[in-house]
Amino acid sequence: MNTSTRGISWFFFLFCLAFTACQKTNKEQSREPIQLGALFSLSGSKSDLGIPSARGAQLAVAQLNEKGGILDREVQLLVKDGESDASIGAQQVATLMQEAPDIAAFLGLSDTDLALSAATESSLYDRVFLTSGATSPLLPTQVPDYLFLACFGDNVQAAAAAEWAYDELNLRTAVVVYDTLETYTVLLQKYFIDRFESLGGQVLAVKGYNPSDREAILQNLPTAELVFLSSGSAQDARSNIQLMREAGITVPVIGGDGYESETEWEAHPEIQDVFYTTHAYLGSDNLQPRVKEFNKVYTEAYGGALPDAFAALGYDAVNLLAKAIEKAASTDPLKVQEALAQLSDFSGVTGDISFSTGQQIPSKSVTLMEVKGGKRIYRNALIPKVIPQP
């Protein structure tokens, strides 16, 4: 072999060695876990929404990993407590990005103000934030391209409540009472009034309140056939309804998905004639296979605890992101964002989800529930005929 040949052979050997090392490195990287950042209010005033949502999300990740993960890679859910505080939620996003810079996307939070703060921060890193339960239809315009909803918008649930009250309960007059401190409660009552009046109903009074001064709710309330009470939590709604009942206001009270809670109503079986909109009915008599399976695995995983709609939303949010990553065949954040925007016909526990072109809010049906004798009773599910503009 001449010198030139030996030189070529040596170069070829070094090339093969480098190529093999590169392949090994790429293979090792492809086996690294896929990381999802998750923000939930595990403490504070929104923990009744955050804890079940986190449980649902963790259950979804466990099931994905039992089936081999996503793209044959383990899934890691990196959970931080947003503490029901908008500034802390944003800080937690930044902390997660420092601790795990390869996070593919974020999810969680079921309050409009909290989700807006966290998603604004995640957009600075070009990461999608998929809120599991924040319902303001304005959110996608406030964080364009990056903030998606796994749930319906407040204009949808408020319109459903108005149509159901008018068409099914035959109620024609209402007073509206709302918490002035939360974006969610302010928007919800606005959309209810819009749709109720367009149907021919009369709103006799609109009264804002500060949760620290509940007694003001009762001052100068006219007599009407229903009260639309826009409260940010089941505890707040229950406290306000008790005040009304003690004051002799016995007409039906209707509200939004902030009322969703098993324990709050279970502890007060005396409360009657309360109705609210929510994301799904998960009762044992719901025979949909996906609901029955979710109920089964959730109760087994959490010591017999029953799931609520926010647990199902957390579960659906993880699986939506999993589908987006599979569709993108990548964990590149921008590719995940593009794939999520194109997802359609996703069969979730909370309903079928599709994102139409340019829309970051899915079209979904609204569930109507009744609170009676400490129980939550399914009444109906509908998509409103007319939806107010955001």
N, C-alpha and C positions, 0 to 999 in steps of 0.2 A: 504494500500500500504506500503511495507516495505521500509527501508532506501535505499537498493540497487536499488529498482525499481524507487524510487523518483530521485535517482542520474542519472539513465539512461534517465529518462524522461526529466530532466533538461538539460542534455547534448544534447539530441535530439532537444530540444527547441532552445538552443543556436546555434546548427548546422544549423537548418532551418532559423534562423534569419540571420546568417552570409551568407548563400547561397542566401537568398532573396536580401540582401544588395549587394552581388556580382553581381547578375543578374541585379539589378537596375543600378549598376555602368556600367556594360557592355552595357546595353541598352542605357544608357545616352551617352556613348562613341560612340556607333554605329550611334547615331543621330548627332554627331558633323560633321560640314561641311568637305567636301573633298577639300583640298587646292592644287592648282596648282600655281607654281611660273612662272611668265612671264616677260621676258626681251625684251623690244622693244626700238628702237632708236626714241624716241618721240621728240627729239631735235637734232640739229647738222646736219652734211652733209648727213646722211642716214635717215633723218626723212621722206623723201618722200616714203621710203619703210616701215619704222616702224609704222607710223600713221595708214595707211590702214590695216596693219597686226594686230595691236592692236584692231582696230575696228572689224575686222572679228572674232578675238578670243573672244572678249567680247560678240559679237552677238551669237556665238556658246554656250557660257556659259549661256546666258539668255534663249536660247531655251531649253537647257538641264534642267534648273531649272523649266521651264514651264511644262516640262514633268515628273517632279518628281525627277530630279537630276540623280546622279549615285549611284546605289545600295541603292536607296531610301534615299539618303543623298544630301543635298544642295551642290552645287559646288561654290567655291570661287576662283576667278582669282586674284592673288596678283601681281599687275603690278608695275614694276619699270622702270624708264627711264635709258637706258644704255648710253644716251647722245652721241651716235656714237663714243664712246671711249672704246677701249678694256679693259683698266685697270679699268675703272668705271664699266663696265659690270660685271667683276669678283667681284668687291667689292659689287655690288648690289646682287649678288648671296649669298655671305656670310651674307649680311645684312638680306636678306629674311630668311635664315636658322636660324639666331638668333631670328628674330621676329616670325617665324612660323616653329618650328622644325619638325612639322608633314607633311610638304609639300611632296606630293607623287611623283612629277616629275616637271621638268622645260620645258619650250618651248619658242620659239621666235627667234628674230634676223635673219636678212636676208643678212648679210655680213660675208664672210668667216673668216676674222681675228677676228671680234667681237664674232662670235659664238664659235670659237676655245677657246678664252680666258674664256668665260663664262662657257662653257662645261667642260673645264679642272677643273675649280673651283667646279662645281656641282658634278663631279666625286669623289672629295675628301669626299663628303657626301654620296656616293653611290646612287646618283640620276641621272636618265636619263635626258639628255637634247635633246629634239626634236626640231631641227632648222626648222623653217617654210620656210626659203628661202635662206639659205647659201648653195652654190652649189658645193663647192670643193669636188671631189670624194676622196680626201686624208683625209678628216676629220675623218671618222670612224677609220682609222688606227692611227690617232693622239690621239684620245681618245677612245681606244678600249672598246667595250661593252656598253658604256654609251651615245655616240653621234650618234643619228639617224637623217636622213633627211626625211622631208615630201615632198621633191622636187627631181627632177632629178639632176644628176651631170653635171659639166661643160663639161666633155668629151662627154656627150650625146648631150647637146645643141649645142656645137661647131661642132660636126659631122653632126648634122641635118642641121646647117647653111651651111656647106661646100657642103653637098650632094644636098641641094636645089639650091644653087648658081650654081653648076656645071650641074646638071641634068635639072632643071626647067628654069633657066635664061640663060643657055648655056654660062656661063662665064668661061674663061680659064686662065686668068692672074689676079693676085691680088697683092696689097701692104698691109702690115699689120702694123697698128699703135696701140700702147697700152700704158696705164698708167703703169709706172714702180713701183709705190708705193703701189699697192694693190695686194695681192695674187690672188684674183679673176680675175683681168684683165690680170695678167701674165699667169696664167694657161689657161684661155680661148683662148688666141691667140695661145698658144702652141698647144692645141688640134685641133684648126681650121687648122693650118698649116699641122699638121700630116695627117688629113683626106683629105684636099684639094689636097695635093701633092700625096697621095695614089690613088686618083681618076685620076690623070694625069694633074692636074692643076699646074701652075707655080707661085711661090711666088717671085716677082721681088725685093722686099725689105722688111725688118722688121725694124721698127723704134719705139723706146721707147720714152716717153715724161714725163716730170714732169708737172702736172696741173698748176704750177705757171709760166711755160714758154711755153705757147701754140704755140707761133710763131715758135718754133723749129720744130713743126710738119710738116711745109710746106717746110722745107729745103731739097733740093735734092730728092724729091719724084719722082720716075719714073712714066711714064704713064702706067696705067694698066686698065683692064676692071672693076675692083671693088676695093673698099677699105674695108678691115675688120678692123673696129675701135672698140677696146676693151676698153670701158669706164665704170667707176664704177657707174655712175648715169645718168639719163636722162638729167639733167642740163649740166653735163660735156660733154656728147655726143652732145647735141645741140650746145654748144659753139664751139666745135671742128668742127662740120659739117658746121657751119656758116663761120668759117675761111676758110675751104676748098672751099666752094662755092664762097666766095668773091675772092679767088685766082684762080678761073676758073676751079676747079676740079668738074666736073658734073657727074661723073660715080656713079653708085649705091654704097651706103654705107650700110654695114651689121654689126650688133652687137648682143649682148646678152641681157639677161633679165634685166640688169641694165638700159636699155632704157625704161622700163615699166613706163609710166606716162600718165595721161590724160592731166593735166593742162600744162605741159611743152610744149607739141607739139601743143596743142590747141592755145597757145599764139603765135605760129610762123607758120601760115598757108603757108608761102612762101617756107618752107622746103619740098622738094620732093625727091623721089627715095631713101628712107631710109627704111630698113627692119631690123627686129630683131626677135630673138627667145624669147619665154616666156612660162609661165606655163599653161595658159588657155585663151580661148576667151570667154568673158562675154557679148558680144553684144546682143542687143534685138532680133536679128535674129537667135541666138543660141536657138534651140528649145528643147534641152535636159531638161527634167523636173527638175533635180536637179539644173541646172544653172538658169533656169527661176525662181524657188522658191527662190534661194539665192539672185538673183538680186532684187526680189520683197521685201523680208524682209529687205535687207540691205538698199535700198533706203528709205523705210518707217522708219527704225530706225535712219537714219542719214540725215533727212531733205532733201531727194531727191538726195543726193550725190551718184554718180555711183561707184560701186566697181571696183577695178582692180585685177590683178592676185595675188598681194601680200595680198589683203584683203581675197581672197579665200584661200590662203595658211594658213593664220592665223586661219581661220575658220576650215579648214581641220585638222590642227595640234591639236587643242583642241579636236575635235571629234575622232581623232586617239588615243589620250591618254584616252579618255572616254571609247573607246572600249577595250583598254588594261586593264583598271581597272575593267571593267565588266568581261572580260575574266579571269582575275586573281581572281575575287571575293574578292579583297583585295586592300588596299592602301599601303601595305608593299612595299617600293621602289624596292626591288630586285624582288619581284613577278611581279610588274608592268613592270620592265625591261624584264623579261623572257616572259611575255605575249605579249609585243610589238614586240619582236623579232620573234614571231610566227604568227603575224597577217597576214591574206591574204584576198583578195577579198573585201577590203574596198572600197566602192563607194563614192569618194569625189567629190567636185565641180571641182577640178583640175585634176580629172581622177581616174582610179582604181589603188589602191595601195596595193602591197603585198611585204612583206619582206621574201625573200627566205632564207634558212638555211645559217647562217653565214654572211648574207649581211645586212647592215644597211642603204642601199640606195634602194629605190623602183624602179622598172621598170615602166617608164611612157612615154607617147608620148610627143612630143615637138610641140608647136604651133608657126607658122610663121606669123608675122604681118607686115603690111606696114604702114608707116607714109606718109600721103598725104593730103595736104590742111588742116592741123590741125586736121585731123582725124586718128584714128587707124583702119586699115582695115584688116580683117582676110584674110589670103592667103592660109594656108594649115596646116595640122597637120600630123606628121609622127614620126615613130621610126626609127632611122638611121640603115642602113644595117650593117655598121661596126662601132664599137665604140673603139676609142683609149684607150689603157691601162692607168690607172691613173698615 
